[in-house]
C-alpha cells in the first residue's frame, strides 16, 4: 500500500506548492487530505490515519505544534502514530527539531533539494516500521517527541520569536508570492494591511507591525515610527524638513519615511 499523508497550512498557495514538490520527489505518496488549520489537521488525522502529517508551525485556531502534541497523544487501533514533518519559515524551529531527530522539517518555500532529504529520512523511518521489530523501534522517540513539542509550545505561548523570519507570504495583485525578507526595503501599516515594499514591487500582508517586530531581525529592521519598519541596509540618508522632522531616504525609492519623536534617537546627531 502506498504511504498516505495530510498537508496542513493556512495558505492555499503553500499547500499547492508542497503538494507539487512532493509529486516530484515522492510520486507514490498519496495526499489524502488538506487542512487549513491545526484543528482540521487533527480531525483529518483521526479520520484517515495517515502515515505522516505535514504541519505548518503557525496556523490560526490551533498551531502546528499544538496539533502535533494532540496527534502524538492519539491512540490508533492497530496503527502507529503518524510521522510528523513541520513546515516552517523559521530556521531555529527547524534546527531544534532536526537536532532532536524525532521529527523532520521543510523550510518555506519548499525547495526540491531540501525536501528530497526530508523524504528520504521519512521513507527510511516508515520502512523501519514495516520490520518485525518496527513497532517497538517506533515507540522509542515518543518521550523525546513530547519534550520537544512542549518546548516549542512554551516558546509560542511565551510570545518569543522562534527565529528571524526569512520569507514573507504577501499578496501581489491576485496572487500570493513568497518574498525574501532581505529584499524588503520597508514595511508601512495602516489599520487593516501592511505594505511590503521591495525594489521591484509592492505587496500587502495582513500582519501588523507589532507582530513583524517580533519576527524580524532587529539589527536589520529598525522601527522608525509606530507604523513603519525600514531595512537598515536600504537607508540612503536622513534629512530634516522645514518643521524639523527627520525623514529617512530609501535607496532607489522616491518616498521619504518620517521618523517619529519616539525613535529619533536612532539618528542622533543627524
N, C-alpha and C positions, 0 to 999 in steps of 0.2 A: 504494500500500500504506500502511495506517495505521502511524504510529510505534509502536514497542514498547518497553516499559520493564520493569525489575526493581526491586522495592522491598526494601530490606534494613534491618531494625530488629529488635532482640531483644524488643521489646514488641508483642504482637499488637494491642493497642488502638491503638498508634501507626500500625501498618501499615493497620489498618482505617480510621482517620481520614484518613490520607493518600490511600488509595485512594478514599474517598468524596469528598474535596475535589477530587481530580483528575478524577473523573467529572463534577463540576460545571464545572470550569474548562477541562478539555481532554477532552471526551467521546469524541473519536476516538482518544485514546491507549489502547493495549491493554496492560494489565498482564499480562505473560506468565508471571511467577513472583514469589514472595515468598521472601525468605531471612531466617533467624533470626540470622545472624552473618556476619562477613566472609568466612569460609571458603566458606559456601554461596553468598554473593554472587558470588565469583569463579567458582565452579563453574557457577552458572546463567548467568553472562555468557559463559563459554567455550562452553557447550552451546547457548545460544539466540541469541547475537549481537544483543542488544537495541540500540536506538538511544540509550537513556540508562539510567543506573542511579542510583537514589536510595539514598544510603548514610548511615545513622546513624553519626556520628563515633565514638561509644563503644559497642562491641559486644564480647561475650565471644569468646574464641578468636582472633579477628583483628579489629582495629579497622577502622572505615570508611576511615581514612587508609591503613592497610596494604593493605586491599582495593583502594583506588583506585590505589595505586602498582603493584600487580600488574596491574590492568586496563589501566592506561596503558602498561604494557610488553608487553602481548599483541600478537601479530601475527595478524590475521584475514585469511584468504584472500578477497580481493575485497571486504572490508568495512572500514569505518573504526572506530577505537576509539570506544566509546560516549561520549556526553556524560556528565559526572559532576555530580550535584547532591547536596551534603551536607545532611543533616538534623541539626540540632543545637539544643541548649538553651543554647549558649554564644554570646553576642554577638560576642566577639573572634575566634572561629574564622570566623564569618560575615563580619565586616568584612575580615579578611585575605584570604579567598577572593574577596570582592567587589572589593577594590581591585586584585587581580591580574587580574581579568577573564577567567580561564581556566576557572573552574568557577562554578556558581551555588549557592545555598543556600536552605534553608527553615528558619525558626526554629520550634521546638516551642512550643506546638501549632500545626499548620499552619493559619494564618488564610487565608481565601479571598482577601482583597485582596492580601496579600503573595505568595501562591502564584501569583496571576494574573500578577504581574510576572515571576516566575521562568519561568512557562510561556511568556510572550511572548518572552523572551530566548532560551530553548532552541529554541522553534519557529523563530525567526529564524536561529539557527545551523544547525539541521537543513536549513532551506530553502537556505542558502548552500552546503551540501554537495551539493545536487542540481544546482547550476550547473556548466557545463563546467570552470571552474577551481576547483570546490569542494574537490577532493581536495588540491590544493596549498595552498589557503587554510586548510583544516582542520589541516594539519600545522604551521602557524606557531606556535601556542601550546604545542606539546608540551614544549619546553625550559622554558618558564615554568611549565608544569603540574608537571613533575618537581621543579623547585626549590621550588615552593610545598609540594608533598607532603613533600619532605624536611624542610622547616622544621616542618611540623605533626607529622611523625613524631618529630622530635627533641624537640618540646615534650611529646608523650605519653610518650616513653621517659624523659625527664628528670623526670617526675612533676610538672611545672609545670602549674598550673591554667590552662586556655585562656581563662579569663574567669570571671566570677561567675555561678553558677547562677541562672537566673530562674524555673525551674519544677521541681517535684518530681513524679515519677511514683510514686504511692502507692496502696496497696490500701485501699479503704474497703468493708468487707463483702465482697461477692463481685465488686466492680468495681475497675477501675484508673482513677484520676482524676488529672488534671493540677492541681496546687495551686500557685498563685503563691507564690514564696518570701517575698515581702513580707507575706503573710498568716499565715506560720508564727510562732507565739508562742515555741515551744521544741521542741527535739529531745531525747529521752531514749532511750538504748540499753540493751538487755540483751544476753545472749550471742548471740542469733540475729536479733532485729529492732530497728529504731529506731522509736520512736513519734514521729509528726509531729502536733503539736497546733496547731490554729487556733482562732479564737474560735467557729467553728461546728461543728467536727468533729474527730475523732481518726482518724488513718490510720497505716498501717505501711509501712515500706520495708525492704528487705534491703541496707542500706548502713551500715557502721559510722561512728561519729563521726569517726574519723581521716580517712576519705575525704571526709566532708562538710566538715570544716575546710578541706581543700584546695580545695573548690569554692565555698564561700560567702564573702561579703564580710566580712573580719574586723572591719571597723569597725561592721558591723551585727549580726553574730552573735558573741557572746562565749562562750568556753568557761569554765564556772564549776566544772566537775567533769569527771573523765575520761570520764564517760558523759553529760554534759549540755551542750547549747548553748542559749543564750537570746537572743532578739531584743532588742537593747538598747532599741529603741523601745517594747517591750512591758513593760519593767520599771516596776513601780509603786513599789517601795521595797525597802529592805534592813533586816532586823531581826536580832536575836540571840536565840537560845533560852537556856534556863537553863544549858546547857553551854557557852555562849559561841560556838556555831557561827553563822555568818552564813547567813541564809535570804533568798532573793530572792522577792518577791511579784510575780506577773504580773497585768497588767490584765485584769479580768474572769474570773479563774480562782481557784479556792479553794486550789490547790496552793501550797506554799512549797518552792522548789528549793534544796537545800543547796549551799553554796559550799565546796569543799574547801580545805584549807590552801594548796595549791599556787597557787590562784587568788585568795586572799584580798586580794592587793594591788590588785585591780580596784576594791575598795570601801574602800580605805584611809581611815581616819578616820571610818568609819560605825560 
